[in-house]
């Protein structure tokens, strides 16, 4: 009798388990191995690789301080990287691609898809998430990102080694996500030119090429003391407005360019711009001895209006300048609105 009770109990448990499995499987007909695009934990992502068929590729690697490096050369734009990680975490399968559209989607993806590889920190020994030993970087996901669906509310994606593409979306987001998976290096470049605190600055030299009398050097001589020297007469300015000088130096903490132009302008045009006399030369030396030099150049104005004497009413753009940055490797577009606070003339520091 006791044996019968045990048998009946085990049978009931097995029936319940079987029912749960049947119900669970009926709710989801998607194979997880070929439809699991969602990234559960973005905090352990160490590297992201993306490449297209046109030999464009980017590798984003997380550094020890939490910032991101681009192609082992440039600092990556942290906000854009974080947006990509958030996208990887939020995407969900909307539906499989229909049989009727399957072949055309596969053909299209073979031509234009971006390959994505995601690497995360893993442990060779991981006991219940408590004991973690022997960390190593592991390739955890590889998939391909196609273009948008016809309604522009989904994106075609395909897991590696799979022949079944899916339509991916972000719930409650009206749009498609393929532009966030860009393999173009310029799209990931950080736009920071200067990002120093006052305590990090050893000296700043600002040369006004067209107005030499406005040029000067500021040097930190220690104990929060600074010297101000006019460059034209090589003369120390003793009686300057201390607050204005400190405000000027404090303005170097978040100076960014507007757009990177190195790969969008014709080389001949870049050469014609940079062969002209600079408007400003800014030289920043930090406490560690690193030097940043920025040269600015006039940008032609938009209005082709002239006086009766043939003089242009707007020879130069009044809002923007070109600038050489990154050891003169890159030409960028900068805004007066952003840079004006670090383009102060010598007379700015005079006491009122």
C-alpha positions, 0 to 999 in steps of 0.5 A: 500500500505504501509503495502504491502511494509513493508510485502515485505521488511520483506519477503526479509530480511527473505529470505536473512537470510535463504539463509545465514543460508543455505549457512553457514550450507552447508559449514560445516556439522560438529556438533560444540558440538562434533567437537570443539576441538580448544581452542580459548583463552589459556590465561585464562586456569587455569588447565589441567588434563590428564590421561590414562588407566594405572593410569598415570595422571598429573594435571598442574595448573597455579600459581599466578606468571604465572608459572605452578605446576605439581601434586601439588608437582613439578614445571612444565616445562613452555616451554612444557606447553606452547607448549601444549597450543599452540597445543590446540589452533592450532588443527583443524578437518581434517575430521570425521572418516569414517564409515568403520573405526569407530568401530575399532577406537572407540575400539582402543581409549577405550583401549589407549586414554588419557582423557583431561580436560581443565579448564578456568577462567569464570565469572558468570556475563559477560556483553559484555566483559566489566563488569566481575563479580564473577570469577570462574574456569570452566571445558570448554572442555573434550575430548579423544586423541588417537594415530596417523592415518596411514599416521602419519599426524593426530590424532584421538580425541573424545569429551566426550559423543560423539560416533563420533571420528574425525581426528585432525591435525595442518595445515602445520604441518607434524606429529601427536600431541598425544605425546604432551598430555602425562599423564606421570609425568616425561615428565612435570618435570622442569629440573632446579637445580639452578636458582638464581641471585647473589643478591639471594645467601647467601652462596655457599659451594662446597666440592670436596670429592676426592680433599679436598684442592679444597673445599671452602665456599663463603658467602655474608656478605652484600653490595656486599662483599663476603668472600672466605674460604678454607675448608681444612684449614678453612682459609679465602682467602683475596686476590682473583680474585673478577671478577672470584668470581662474574662470578662464582656466576652469573653462578647459574642462569640457571643450569639444569639436562639432564634427570630424572632417578628415574623411569627409572633405577632399584632401586638396581642400584640407590642404588649401585650408591648412596652408593658410595662416592660422587664426589662433594657436592654443598650446596646453601643457598639463602637469604630466608634461603632455602637450595639446596643440590646436590650430584654428583657421577661418571658414569661408562665409555662406553669403556671396554678398559684396559692397559696391567696391567688391568687398565681401560682406561676410568673408568668413563664417561668423559661427564656426572655424576649422581646427587641426587637432590630435597632433594635426592628424585631424581637421575638425569643425568647431563653434565659436559658441563653445571655444569663445570662453578659451579664446580670450584676448590679453585685455580680458584679464585687465581689472575693471 
